[in-house]
Amino acid sequence: MRILATSSDIVRLSFLEALLRDAGIAAVVLDQHISAVEGGIGAFPRRLAVVDDDHDAALRILREAGEAA
């Protein structure tokens, strides 16, 4: 797995995940359940990741959308 973006903004991560899904690339948001531990204050950023083979294509898609990290 390779990390594409790190953010505490769950709306942005959801948007990025949707961009990739629309392009046929599976992505996963890591650390999304940490909010149960942190109390939802956004202290721990979540990470958007894809498998190694999809990394270059995913990064290209995010760059084209003006969303590259």
VEXMIMAR-291942 format. One record per residue: residue in one letter; z, x, y of N, C-alpha, C, O in turn. Coordinates in pm, 1 decimal. Atoms other than C-alpha are relative to their C-alpha. Example, Ala and Ser with C-alpha at 12.3 -4.5 7.8 and 13.67 -1.06 7.14 Angstrom:
- aa,n_pz,n_px,n_py,ca_pz,ca_px,ca_py,c_pz,c_px,c_py,o_pz,o_px,o_py
- A,0.0,89.0,-119.0,780.0,1230.0,-450.0,0.0,90.0,120.0,66.5,193.6,118.1 $
- S,-6.0,-82.0,-119.0,714.0,1367.0,-106.0,73.0,-77.0,109.0,89.9,-26.1,219.8 $
This chain:
- aa,n_pz,n_px,n_py,ca_pz,ca_px,ca_py,c_pz,c_px,c_py,o_pz,o_px,o_py
- M,0.0,85.0,-118.0,0.0,0.0,0.0,0.0,89.4,124.2,62.4,195.5,127.4 $
- R,4.6,-71.0,-127.8,-76.4,113.8,353.0,38.8,-97.1,109.9,-1.6,-213.4,108.6 $
- I,-47.7,81.6,-111.1,88.2,-16.8,668.4,-106.0,-3.2,109.8,-156.7,100.9,151.6 $
- L,97.2,17.6,-108.4,-147.6,-157.8,932.5,68.3,-23.1,133.7,21.4,24.4,237.1 $
- A,-67.9,34.9,-124.4,99.2,-288.6,1188.5,148.1,-18.8,-27.4,189.2,-56.9,-137.0 $
- T,-143.9,21.4,4.9,469.1,-301.2,1258.3,38.3,-75.9,125.7,2.2,-36.3,236.6 $
- S,-34.9,82.0,-115.4,615.6,-568.3,1481.8,117.7,-91.1,-32.7,140.6,-126.4,-148.4 $
- S,-104.5,100.9,13.0,910.7,-796.9,1538.5,-53.8,-137.6,35.5,16.5,-237.8,22.0 $
- D,64.4,125.1,-41.0,668.4,-1064.4,1660.0,-64.9,-64.7,-122.2,-174.7,-26.6,-162.7 $
- I,50.4,60.8,122.7,622.1,-1287.9,1356.8,-127.1,-81.9,23.7,-207.5,-99.5,-67.9 $
- V,122.0,74.4,-32.2,354.9,-1493.4,1532.9,-119.9,95.4,-1.9,-224.5,62.5,-57.9 $
- R,108.1,-99.1,0.3,142.1,-1181.9,1591.2,-33.6,43.5,-141.9,-150.9,51.9,-178.5 $
- L,24.5,-42.0,138.0,185.8,-1069.0,1232.1,-70.3,-109.6,-79.4,-156.8,-80.5,-162.0 $
- S,66.4,111.6,66.0,85.4,-1414.1,1110.8,-146.5,-7.5,40.6,-233.4,-34.0,-42.6 $
- F,137.6,-1.0,-50.1,-225.9,-1397.2,1329.2,-80.7,112.2,-65.2,-193.3,90.0,-109.6 $
- L,68.4,-112.8,61.7,-318.1,-1052.5,1196.5,-26.8,-26.1,-147.7,-133.8,6.0,-199.3 $
- E,16.9,32.7,141.7,-264.1,-1169.3,840.8,-112.8,-102.0,-17.6,-190.5,-91.9,-112.5 $
- A,106.5,100.0,6.9,-493.2,-1468.8,906.0,-136.9,63.3,24.6,-234.1,28.2,-42.3 $
- L,126.6,-70.6,-24.3,-765.3,-1242.0,1049.9,-48.3,69.1,-126.5,-165.7,61.1,-162.5 $
- L,36.4,-72.6,121.1,-758.6,-1033.2,736.4,-35.4,-95.2,-113.8,-131.1,-71.6,-187.6 $
- R,26.9,98.2,105.4,-744.2,-1333.2,503.4,-139.1,-61.4,17.7,-212.2,-80.9,-79.4 $
- D,132.5,55.8,-28.0,-1051.4,-1480.7,674.8,-112.0,96.6,-37.9,-223.5,54.1,-67.8 $
- A,98.1,-101.5,37.0,-1231.7,-1153.2,601.4,5.3,32.3,-149.6,-66.6,120.0,-197.5 $
- G,-9.4,-21.8,143.7,-1131.8,-1170.0,235.6,89.9,114.9,-40.5,81.1,164.4,-152.9 $
- I,-91.1,-110.6,28.6,-864.3,-901.7,257.2,141.7,-54.5,-13.0,193.6,-118.4,78.5 $
- A,-137.3,44.3,23.1,-524.4,-974.6,107.4,96.4,94.4,72.0,86.8,216.5,59.5 $
- A,-102.0,-78.4,-70.0,-235.0,-859.5,323.3,136.0,-60.0,-31.1,147.2,-177.3,-66.9 $
- V,-135.8,47.0,25.7,137.9,-886.0,280.4,89.8,44.9,115.1,76.9,156.3,165.7 $
- V,-97.7,-34.7,-103.0,416.4,-895.0,538.8,126.0,45.9,-72.3,190.7,-31.7,-142.7 $
- L,-119.1,-57.8,61.3,694.4,-666.8,423.2,119.9,-18.8,91.7,104.4,-26.0,213.7 $
- D,-126.4,11.8,-73.6,1056.8,-705.2,532.2,16.0,-134.2,69.9,98.0,-146.3,160.9 $
- Q,-10.0,127.2,-70.0,1005.7,-1068.3,631.4,129.5,-74.0,-29.6,167.5,-163.7,45.6 $
- H,-125.0,68.1,33.9,1327.6,-1175.0,461.3,122.7,72.3,55.7,236.0,31.1,31.0 $
- I,-111.3,-74.3,-58.3,1539.0,-922.7,648.9,71.7,-83.4,105.8,187.0,-54.9,138.4 $
- S,-61.5,82.9,-103.4,1606.1,-1191.6,912.3,127.1,-66.7,-51.2,216.3,-97.9,27.7 $
- A,-122.5,57.7,55.5,1865.3,-1338.2,675.7,117.1,95.8,17.4,231.8,52.9,30.3 $
- V,-104.5,-100.7,-15.0,2058.1,-1013.0,708.3,29.6,26.1,147.4,145.1,43.7,185.9 $
- E,-17.6,-35.1,-141.0,2000.2,-949.3,1078.8,36.9,-118.4,87.3,71.8,-100.0,203.8 $
- G,-34.3,117.1,-78.3,2064.5,-1304.5,1191.6,-112.6,-46.6,90.7,-88.2,-122.8,184.2 $
- G,114.4,45.7,-77.8,1713.9,-1352.6,1334.8,-11.0,57.6,139.3,-78.3,-1.0,224.1 $
- I,3.4,-56.8,-134.8,1763.7,-1124.5,1635.8,-117.7,94.1,23.6,-136.2,143.2,134.9 $
- G,118.0,-84.6,-15.5,1448.9,-920.4,1572.0,28.8,148.5,2.9,-52.0,226.4,53.6 $
- A,-37.3,-141.7,-1.5,1628.2,-590.0,1522.9,-81.8,83.9,-97.7,-100.5,203.8,-77.1 $
- F,76.5,-71.3,101.7,1421.5,-498.1,1217.8,-143.9,-48.4,2.8,-169.7,-164.9,-27.4 $
- P,139.9,42.2,-2.3,1044.4,-503.1,1258.0,-53.4,-24.7,-140.5,-9.6,37.2,-237.5 $
- R,70.0,26.4,124.3,827.2,-644.5,984.9,-125.4,85.9,-4.2,-174.0,130.5,99.7 $
- R,117.2,-85.5,15.8,531.7,-449.4,843.9,-110.5,-77.2,-69.7,-86.3,-148.3,-167.2 $
- L,117.4,60.9,61.4,182.4,-572.8,763.6,-70.2,108.5,-80.8,-104.4,214.3,-27.9 $
- A,57.0,-101.8,88.4,34.3,-389.6,466.0,-114.5,-56.7,-82.6,-121.5,-176.6,-109.7 $
- V,111.6,32.4,90.3,-281.3,-388.5,253.9,-6.2,108.6,-107.1,52.6,215.6,-92.1 $
- V,17.0,-102.5,103.1,-376.2,-206.5,-63.9,-85.3,113.3,56.8,-163.9,92.7,149.3 $
- D,69.3,-119.5,-49.6,-514.9,143.4,-12.5,-150.6,-20.1,13.0,-210.7,21.5,112.0 $
- D,146.1,17.2,-0.8,-872.2,42.8,-98.0,-50.3,-87.7,114.6,-165.9,-75.4,155.0 $
- D,39.8,90.0,-109.2,-878.2,-222.1,178.2,38.0,51.6,138.8,3.8,-10.6,239.4 $
- H,-54.7,-47.3,-127.1,-716.1,-11.8,450.0,-106.5,21.3,107.4,-92.1,-29.2,218.7 $
- D,102.0,-29.7,-101.3,-1030.1,112.3,627.7,-68.0,-126.3,51.0,-88.0,-141.4,171.5 $
- A,64.0,125.2,-40.6,-1197.9,-230.2,628.9,95.5,-85.4,83.2,55.0,-145.8,182.4 $
- A,-98.9,78.8,-73.6,-877.8,-399.1,745.2,21.8,56.5,140.1,30.2,-18.6,237.3 $
- L,-18.1,-63.4,-130.3,-828.9,-149.2,1025.3,-119.8,-27.7,90.3,-102.9,-52.0,209.8 $
- R,121.4,30.2,-76.0,-1189.0,-203.6,1136.3,3.8,-143.8,53.6,-31.7,-168.2,168.9 $
- I,-7.8,139.8,-41.1,-1134.9,-580.9,1148.0,100.5,-17.6,112.9,73.5,-89.4,209.2 $
- L,-101.5,11.0,-105.3,-818.8,-545.6,1355.4,-48.8,65.7,129.9,-22.5,14.6,238.8 $
- R,54.0,-65.4,-119.1,-990.9,-303.8,1593.5,-103.6,-88.7,69.4,-103.0,-101.6,191.8 $
- E,102.2,87.9,-56.0,-1285.2,-541.1,1640.3,62.3,-119.9,71.8,6.1,-171.5,168.5 $
- A,-69.7,112.1,-61.8,-1038.1,-816.1,1726.2,89.5,45.4,115.2,155.5,-36.6,179.0 $
- G,-84.9,-53.0,-107.5,-861.6,-587.1,1975.1,146.9,1.2,-36.7,233.5,-0.3,50.7 $
- E,-137.9,9.0,47.5,-548.6,-592.2,1760.6,46.3,121.1,-79.2,149.5,114.5,-146.1 $
- A,-40.9,-117.6,77.6,-534.3,-243.9,1609.5,130.5,54.3,53.0,152.7,62.0,173.8 $
- A,-132.8,-52.3,-35.7,-186.1,-100.4,1606.1,-9.5,145.8,42.2,91.9,207.0,75.9 $
